[in-house]
Amino acid sequence: MSDAEPTVTVVDDGHVRTITISRPKALNALNRAVLDELAKVLGDVAAAAKSGAVRVVIVTGAGDRAGGAGADSDEMKAMSPSEAGAFSALGNALLRTLSTLDVPVIAAVNGFALGGGLELALACDFIWAADSAKLGLVETNLGLLPGFGGTVRLPRRVGAAMAAELIFSAATLKADEALRIGLVNRVVPATELLADVKKLAATIASKGPRANALVKRLLADDDRAQFDGAMSREIDAFGAVFETADHAEGMAAFLEKRAASFRGQ
């Protein structure tokens, strides 16, 4: 599949809409094209939610290897600090739209959910994962930091201390460990994941849609001002890290498939 073809597909089943990121050759990595397509898709969801046509959304990745392998390294390697900040702002705005939809949103992680891929899942209301899934915010491996809301959403999901450990160490968690710390809600066999998530989504869709919309707002409203400020600081930091030599070394090492040698510069 080339990037000229659609990278995001949408399928409706009753009141449940499944959004699938489809860049299998790139492990469903998030580039600008994917973000732009997702923005359009989420705009359509918002309108459909308002009319009552859509009551639950599922977000997943095509194939069984990756729910989302992060932001696209090939695209990021040439970014200037200002371009990186703009890319972070674009991702943050998109995931804010996802997180504030007036319908429940479920992430179905069926492979790798790393970096931006996990940040996408964290913007959903909760995550179900295949037993083969691997999850983590691994940006420090590249001399980077999470730029799509990971430093803000992960502590709210697993606690500040656990989030610090995971981000500092760039740990990749197996599904059972992600379940143990509360990063995911449920782990199911990979062959059953999407069917099981769709069953749950259908159950949720059968409940009062206005009640669910109000519950979602109540769950999000407790610290919205602090959340928005933290997001802004993350965007600034993501752009700033692109000024460092360590960023250039980390990206080069990743693309050359070697260990990075960081100097703290």
C-alpha positions in Angstrom: 0.0 0.0 0.0 1.4 3.4 -0.9 0.7 6.5 1.2 -1.3 7.9 -1.8 -4.0 5.3 -0.9 -6.3 5.8 2.1 -4.5 5.1 5.4 -7.6 5.3 7.6 -10.7 3.2 7.0 -14.1 3.5 8.6 -16.7 0.8 9.0 -20.1 1.2 10.7 -22.0 -1.7 12.3 -25.2 -0.3 13.8 -24.3 2.5 16.1 -20.6 1.4 16.4 -18.0 3.0 14.1 -14.6 1.2 13.8 -11.7 3.4 12.7 -8.7 1.4 11.4 -5.2 2.9 10.7 -3.9 1.0 7.7 -0.2 1.4 6.9 0.9 -2.2 7.4 4.2 -1.8 5.7 5.1 1.0 8.2 3.5 -0.8 11.1 0.7 1.8 11.0 3.1 4.6 12.0 1.6 8.0 12.3 2.7 10.5 9.7 1.1 13.8 8.6 -1.0 12.0 6.0 -2.5 9.7 8.7 -3.1 12.6 11.1 -4.8 14.6 8.4 -7.0 11.6 7.5 -7.8 11.0 11.1 -8.8 14.7 11.6 -11.4 14.4 8.8 -12.6 11.0 10.1 -13.0 12.4 13.6 -14.9 15.5 12.2 -17.3 13.1 10.6 -17.7 11.1 13.9 -18.4 14.3 15.8 -21.3 15.1 13.4 -22.6 11.5 13.5 -22.5 11.5 17.3 -24.5 14.7 17.4 -27.2 13.1 15.2 -27.1 9.9 17.2 -26.0 7.8 14.3 -22.7 6.9 16.1 -22.8 6.0 19.8 -19.4 4.2 20.3 -16.1 4.4 18.4 -13.4 1.7 18.2 -9.9 2.7 17.2 -7.5 -0.1 16.0 -4.7 -0.9 13.5 -4.7 -3.0 10.4 -3.1 -6.5 10.6 -1.8 -8.3 13.7 1.6 -6.7 14.1 0.8 -3.1 15.1 -1.9 -1.1 16.6 0.4 1.8 15.9 4.2 1.8 16.0 4.5 5.5 16.8 5.2 8.6 14.9 7.0 8.1 11.5 10.7 8.2 12.1 11.5 8.7 8.4 9.4 11.8 8.4 10.6 13.1 11.8 14.4 12.8 11.1 14.4 15.8 8.8 12.3 18.1 11.0 13.6 21.4 12.4 12.7 22.3 16.0 9.9 24.6 14.8 8.6 21.8 12.5 8.7 19.3 15.3 6.8 21.7 17.5 4.2 22.1 14.8 4.0 18.3 14.4 3.5 17.8 18.1 0.8 20.5 18.1 -1.0 18.8 15.2 -0.9 15.4 17.0 -2.0 17.0 20.3 -5.0 18.8 18.7 -6.0 15.6 16.9 -5.9 13.5 20.1 -7.7 16.2 22.0 -10.5 15.9 19.4 -10.5 12.1 19.9 -10.5 12.3 23.7 -13.4 14.9 23.8 -15.8 13.2 21.4 -19.2 12.9 22.9 -19.2 9.1 22.6 -17.2 6.4 24.4 -14.0 5.5 22.5 -12.3 2.1 22.9 -8.7 1.3 21.7 -8.2 -2.2 20.5 -4.4 -2.8 20.5 -3.5 -5.8 18.5 0.3 -5.6 18.2 2.8 -2.9 18.9 1.5 0.3 20.4 4.7 2.3 20.9 5.3 6.0 21.1 2.6 7.9 19.2 0.7 4.6 18.8 0.3 4.3 22.6 -0.5 8.0 22.9 -3.3 7.5 20.4 -4.6 4.6 22.5 -4.3 6.7 25.7 -6.5 9.4 24.1 -9.3 6.7 24.0 -11.5 6.2 27.1 -9.9 2.8 27.7 -7.8 0.1 26.1 -8.4 -3.6 25.4 -5.2 -5.5 24.2 -4.4 -8.7 22.5 -2.3 -11.1 24.5 0.5 -10.6 21.9 0.4 -6.8 22.3 3.4 -4.7 23.3 3.0 -1.2 24.6 5.3 1.6 25.7 6.4 5.2 25.4 9.9 4.5 23.9 10.9 8.0 22.7 13.9 8.4 25.0 15.5 5.5 23.0 15.8 8.1 20.2 16.8 11.0 22.4 13.2 12.3 22.2 10.2 12.6 24.5 6.5 11.9 24.0 5.0 14.6 21.9 1.3 13.6 21.4 0.2 13.9 25.1 2.0 11.0 26.6 3.6 12.9 29.5 0.1 14.1 30.4 -2.2 11.1 29.8 0.1 8.3 31.0 0.4 9.5 34.6 -3.4 9.9 34.7 -3.7 6.3 33.7 -1.0 4.5 35.8 0.1 7.1 38.3 3.0 9.6 38.2 5.7 7.3 39.6 4.9 4.4 37.3 4.7 6.8 34.3 8.1 8.3 35.2 9.7 4.8 35.3 8.2 3.8 32.0 9.0 7.0 30.1 12.6 7.4 31.5 13.5 3.7 30.7 11.6 3.5 27.4 10.2 0.2 28.7 8.1 -2.0 26.4 5.5 -3.8 28.3 3.9 -7.1 27.4 0.1 -7.1 27.6 -0.1 -9.0 30.9 2.1 -6.4 32.6 0.2 -3.5 31.1 -2.9 -5.1 32.6 -1.3 -5.4 36.0 -0.5 -1.7 36.2 -3.8 -0.5 34.8 -2.6 0.7 31.4 -5.1 -1.6 29.7 -8.5 -2.8 31.0 -8.6 -6.3 29.5 -6.3 -8.7 27.7 -7.9 -11.3 25.3 -6.5 -13.7 22.7 -5.4 -11.9 19.6 -7.8 -13.8 17.3 -10.7 -12.7 19.5 -9.8 -9.1 20.2 -11.8 -7.2 17.6 -14.8 -9.4 17.9 -14.8 -9.1 21.8 -14.4 -5.3 21.6 -17.2 -5.1 19.1 -19.5 -7.0 21.5 -18.6 -4.6 24.3 -19.1 -1.6 22.0 -22.6 -2.9 21.0 -23.5 -3.3 24.7 -22.4 0.3 25.4 -24.2 1.5 22.3 -27.4 0.1 23.7 -27.3 2.4 26.8 -28.5 6.0 26.9 -26.3 8.0 24.5 -26.9 11.3 26.2 -26.2 9.8 29.6 -22.9 8.4 28.3 -22.0 11.7 26.7 -22.5 13.5 30.0 -20.6 10.9 32.0 -17.7 11.3 29.6 -17.7 15.0 30.2 -17.8 14.6 34.0 -14.9 12.2 33.9 -12.8 14.7 32.0 -13.8 18.0 33.6 -12.0 17.6 36.9 -8.6 19.0 35.8 -9.1 20.4 32.3 -7.2 23.7 32.9 -4.2 21.8 34.3 -4.4 19.3 31.5 -4.4 22.0 28.8 -1.4 23.8 30.4 0.5 20.5 30.6 -0.2 19.8 26.9 1.2 23.2 25.9 4.4 22.6 27.9 4.8 19.1 26.2 4.5 20.7 22.7 7.2 23.2 23.6 9.5 20.6 25.0 9.1 18.3 22.0 10.2 21.1 19.7 13.1 22.0 21.9 14.5 18.5 22.0 15.0 18.6 18.3 17.7 21.2 18.9 19.8 18.6 20.6 22.7 16.5 19.2 21.3 13.6 21.1 18.1 13.8 19.1 20.1 13.6 15.9 22.1 10.6 17.2 19.1 8.8 18.5 17.2 9.1 15.2 20.3 8.1 13.2 20.9 5.0 15.4 17.3 3.9 15.1 17.3 4.1 11.4 20.7 2.5 11.1 19.6 -0.3 13.5 22.5 0.3 16.0 22.7 1.3 19.6 22.7 5.0 20.2 25.6 6.8 21.9 24.1 9.8 23.8 26.4 12.6 25.2 23.8 14.7 26.9 24.2 17.5 24.3 
